[in-house]
Amino acid sequence: MHATNFNLAAYFDRIGYAGDAAPDLATVTAIMRRQLESVPFENLDVQAGRPISLVPEDIVDKIVRRRRGGYCYEVNGLFAMVLEALGIPYRFVGCRPMTYPARRPRTHMAILARLAGEDWLCDVGFGSYGPRAPLRLADTDRPLRQDGDTFLLARADEREYHLKARVDGAWADQYGFDLGHQEWVDFLPANWLNSTHPDTLFVQNLIVMRQTPAGRMILFNDRLKTVADGVTTTRQVAAGELPALLAGTFGLEVGA
């Protein structure tokens, strides 16, 4: 994944990262956390009827220069540029979201990074119950604690993995994937579907989410949910306070 306007130093400034830039697990883990805590998952452009560009240079301009967020293709696409800049091999995988009552197509994008000879699932674009740090594919069927969340990679069969999260005391499927390689261009139809089809979650609802060290903050239409140290609070957001909320709570420069 390459963009002519991508600059690693500018990206580090965008996410507030001042650590090492080594091609190792510790660096990738630290960068992944900083991106999750500083670049919100958001669909403001979809809600405004603006097209979602998957041109790499447009993604860099939107997230790094204009300090916006994005949904999975944008934020994971940017993260792939970081991996490339660090010299870390990776590939995209197409994932089937499993949080719906009906079977869905493989419209989610995640990344498999190759670190120290092993594959690690990296995903900064799934929303509320996405992983907060890389997950080693070899660690299947074993609960993996990340801050206040617990995840599990299960082998559904000889070729497919399921990412599960502990939600309200029970395991909940988040998405499934296999190790088949997906090219960037393969996600163009899914991007069009998610950003334009009237039945999709992103067309029907305003969603803004940012991870925090203690949990997460999620704006879903006019409800703001805050999860901090295992305690969840929810309040209604008045229409007039939305711009200040986006700027203050989520750090989005929506007018840029």
PyMOL commands that set and color helices and strands:
alter all, ss='L'
color gray80, all
select helices_A, chain A and resi 8-15+25-38+44-47+56-65+72-86+184-196+201-204+239-248
alter helices_A, ss='H'
color red, helices_A
select strands_A, chain A and resi 41-42+90-97+108-115+118-122+135-136+144-146+149-155+160-167+170-178+207-212+215-220+223-228+231-236
alter strands_A, ss='S'
color yellow, strands_A
deselect
rebuild
show_as cartoon
